[in-house]
Amino acid sequence: MIDLSDRLKKIYDLVSVFPVLDVGADHGYLSIMLENNFQKVYASEKNEGPYKNLLKTIEDNHSKVIPLFMDGIDKLPNDVKTLIIVGMGGDTICDILK
């Protein structure tokens, strides 16, 4: 069972439009909790180590989160309606959006 931090719970509560792309999903906990509501969720990581950790968390939780190995939103799936870009600093977030 995944227990979200207070910060991730607040973000979880803000999401109401799906499909979602969680950019820089890290361990994938937020993505998995969003998908547990039977919603389509993508989770991305740009580096191999964090991506492998994301894959393991998805597998361990029998989740249907769709993992993406990509940098930022360069290959944004066409159906995404909500972006989650948090926990990486304002400059990085601005670079991703550029």
ABEGO torsion letter per residue (X at the ends): XBBBBAAAAAAAAABABOBBBBBGAEAGAAAAAAAAAGBBBBBBBABAAAAAAAAAAAAAAGBABBBBBBBEAAABBAABABBBBBGAEAAAAAAAAX
